[in-house]
Amino acid sequence: MRFHIALVGFGNVARRFARLLDESRDALQALDIDPVIVGIATRRHGAVFNAAGLGTSALNECLRLADAGHAVGPAFSEPAAGELIRQLGKLDSEARVMIETTTLNVQSGEPAISHVRAAFAAGAHVITANKGPVALAYRALADEAARRGLSFLFEGAVMDGIPVFNLVRETMPATTIHGFRGVINSTTNHILCALERGEDYNAALKRMQDEGIAEADPSLDVDGWDAAAKVAAMANVWLDANITPRDVVREGLTPQCQSRAVAARTSGRRLKLVGAASRRGTTLAATVGLEELPGDDPLATLDDQANAIEIHSTPLGRIVITQRDGGMEKTAYALLTDLVTMRRRL
Ligand SMILES: NC(=O)c1ccc[n+]([C@@H]2O[C@H](COP(=O)([O-])OP(=O)(O)OC[C@H]3O[C@@H](n4cnc5c(N)ncnc54)[C@H](OP(=O)(O)O)[C@@H]3O)[C@@H](O)[C@H]2O)c1
């Protein structure tokens, strides 16, 4: 089955995804997935569209230009994303897919939420690694997708490529989730581990920026906003919460955390930034905060970029899923698995 794909956002994740599609061509073919990238839209780095598909050489040229910080093409007359989605909607296609990887805006969820709505209106399925839509508008968007018979998938929004949403949706039928807790932000976990070793706060943060792990605005990581967005996303999907990141009681990291991190480590404990939510009846609690965890807590064993989520459910009890190796390659993989989920549904 041919999937006509529009990439809205062409940063670290989308570029890795474009390369992964090419590297995974044989595996995808075996699953009857023929991905055709028809266009790219960015904010300040131009846009391209070809209804017949960009083709390998044009796509490689876009990757080369974007890697070098150049525009991939001329600016569209309209805002690029809107125009590209309109063009996608005009294609005679079995499956139109908009892949949304624009910058996170944790306050408004925009422009991602508008891009998702425009895609649905154009008859396109949506895959996103952006937490904004699921953290700020999950219920409305999921309802709209269901009404239109379209998929709204977002595996990459939490824990990169580790299948957390897929795990619950596909393998845990007839369970009730009461809550979850986790270390869910790689940048802050890396910084806390560096502080324990006596290293410098700003140097540790810069490493995460250089690797493309930190958000474009790193205060989103260190102030706990990214973790709050993930808590809101999981609470919305698993606890029927209908909250936004602003509803999450939030604490972040400062260089002054160093003495606390060192003292905890010396006494066999670990200082971790923990995101959690739980539901008791109609009461929902959602938090992001620093906690000194006993050494045998599964969240205490996480070093550097490792993440983990402990899900509390009936009848399965506590389930811990750990991501030892993070990174944008894994997020790109999440986009690919969402494509496979979509194929299975279609
Ligand atoms: N990096 C990771 O490991 C990771 C992991 C999980 C989730 N995520 C999420 O994935 C998303 C992408 O991350 P990234 O690291 O790829 O970000 P990035 O490198 O900063 O790229 C963002 C892209 O979005 C484009 N963009 C921004 N506003 C736009 C608009 N209004 N219309 C069209 N394009 C727009 C930017 O274009 P310009 O360059 O022209 O501004 C750029 O191409 C983010 O939401 C992030 O939170 C990332």
The ligand as an SDF file (V2000), in Angstrom:
LIG
                    3D

 48 52  0  0  0  0  0  0  0  0999 V2000
   14.9470   15.4110   19.4770 N   0  0  0  0  0  0  0  0  0  0  0  0
   14.4250   14.3790   20.1320 C   0  0  0  0  0  0  0  0  0  0  0  0
   15.1410   13.4260   20.5110 O   0  0  0  0  0  0  0  0  0  0  0  0
   12.9390   14.3040   20.3870 C   0  0  0  0  0  0  0  0  0  0  0  0
   12.4150   13.2200   21.1100 C   0  0  0  0  0  0  0  0  0  0  0  0
   11.0370   13.1130   21.2980 C   0  0  0  0  0  0  0  0  0  0  0  0
   10.1950   14.1010   20.7890 C   0  0  0  0  0  0  0  0  0  0  0  0
   10.7320   15.1760   20.1220 N   0  0  0  0  0  0  0  0  0  0  0  0
    9.8130   16.1850   19.5900 C   0  0  0  0  0  0  0  0  0  0  0  0
    9.8550   16.1480   18.1740 O   0  0  0  0  0  0  0  0  0  0  0  0
    9.6700   17.4590   17.6390 C   0  0  0  0  0  0  0  0  0  0  0  0
   10.8260   17.7650   16.7000 C   0  0  0  0  0  0  0  0  0  0  0  0
   12.0560   17.7220   17.3940 O   0  0  0  0  0  0  0  0  0  0  0  0
   13.4000   18.0870   16.6370 P   0  0  0  0  0  0  0  0  0  0  0  0
   14.5080   17.7620   17.5760 O   0  0  0  0  0  0  0  0  0  0  0  0
   13.3880   17.5050   15.2700 O   0  0  0  0  0  0  0  0  0  0  0  0
   13.2150   19.6750   16.5210 O   0  0  0  0  0  0  0  0  0  0  0  0
   14.0360   20.7090   15.6040 P   0  0  0  0  0  0  0  0  0  0  0  0
   15.3160   20.0790   15.1550 O   0  0  0  0  0  0  0  0  0  0  0  0
   14.0830   21.9850   16.3490 O   0  0  0  0  0  0  0  0  0  0  0  0
   13.1160   20.8820   14.2940 O   0  0  0  0  0  0  0  0  0  0  0  0
   11.8650   21.5190   14.3180 C   0  0  0  0  0  0  0  0  0  0  0  0
   11.3860   21.6930   12.8790 C   0  0  0  0  0  0  0  0  0  0  0  0
   10.0690   22.2410   12.8970 O   0  0  0  0  0  0  0  0  0  0  0  0
   10.0100   23.3110   11.9500 C   0  0  0  0  0  0  0  0  0  0  0  0
    8.9330   24.2250   12.3030 N   0  0  0  0  0  0  0  0  0  0  0  0
    8.7610   24.9480   13.4260 C   0  0  0  0  0  0  0  0  0  0  0  0
    7.6160   25.6940   13.3530 N   0  0  0  0  0  0  0  0  0  0  0  0
    7.0670   25.4120   12.1510 C   0  0  0  0  0  0  0  0  0  0  0  0
    5.8940   25.8630   11.4680 C   0  0  0  0  0  0  0  0  0  0  0  0
    5.0540   26.7430   12.0060 N   0  0  0  0  0  0  0  0  0  0  0  0
    5.6460   25.3450   10.2300 N   0  0  0  0  0  0  0  0  0  0  0  0
    6.4840   24.4650    9.6550 C   0  0  0  0  0  0  0  0  0  0  0  0
    7.6160   24.0110   10.2520 N   0  0  0  0  0  0  0  0  0  0  0  0
    7.8950   24.4780   11.4780 C   0  0  0  0  0  0  0  0  0  0  0  0
   11.3900   23.9410   12.0140 C   0  0  0  0  0  0  0  0  0  0  0  0
   11.6280   24.7550   10.8810 O   0  0  0  0  0  0  0  0  0  0  0  0
   12.7780   25.9100   10.9200 P   0  0  0  0  0  0  0  0  0  0  0  0
   14.0810   25.1710   11.1560 O   0  0  0  0  0  0  0  0  0  0  0  0
   12.6960   26.5320    9.5890 O   0  0  0  0  0  0  0  0  0  0  0  0
   12.4190   26.8020   12.0660 O   0  0  0  0  0  0  0  0  0  0  0  0
   12.2420   22.6430   12.0230 C   0  0  0  0  0  0  0  0  0  0  0  0
   12.3550   22.1350   10.7290 O   0  0  0  0  0  0  0  0  0  0  0  0
    9.5600   18.4090   18.8320 C   0  0  0  0  0  0  0  0  0  0  0  0
    8.2050   18.6780   19.0790 O   0  0  0  0  0  0  0  0  0  0  0  0
   10.1770   17.6160   19.9810 C   0  0  0  0  0  0  0  0  0  0  0  0
    9.6040   17.9680   21.2060 O   0  0  0  0  0  0  0  0  0  0  0  0
   12.0610   15.2800   19.8890 C   0  0  0  0  0  0  0  0  0  0  0  0
  1  2  1  0
  2  3  2  0
  2  4  1  0
  4  5  1  0
  4 48  2  0
  5  6  2  0
  6  7  1  0
  7  8  2  0
  8  9  1  0
  8 48  1  0
  9 10  1  0
  9 46  1  0
 10 11  1  0
 11 12  1  0
 11 44  1  0
 12 13  1  0
 13 14  1  0
 14 15  2  0
 14 16  1  0
 14 17  1  0
 17 18  1  0
 18 19  2  0
 18 20  1  0
 18 21  1  0
 21 22  1  0
 22 23  1  0
 23 24  1  0
 23 42  1  0
 24 25  1  0
 25 26  1  0
 25 36  1  0
 26 27  1  0
 26 35  1  0
 27 28  2  0
 28 29  1  0
 29 30  1  0
 29 35  2  0
 30 31  1  0
 30 32  2  0
 32 33  1  0
 33 34  2  0
 34 35  1  0
 36 37  1  0
 36 42  1  0
 37 38  1  0
 38 39  2  0
 38 40  1  0
 38 41  1  0
 42 43  1  0
 44 45  1  0
 44 46  1  0
 46 47  1  0
M  CHG  2   8   1  16  -1
M  END
$$$$
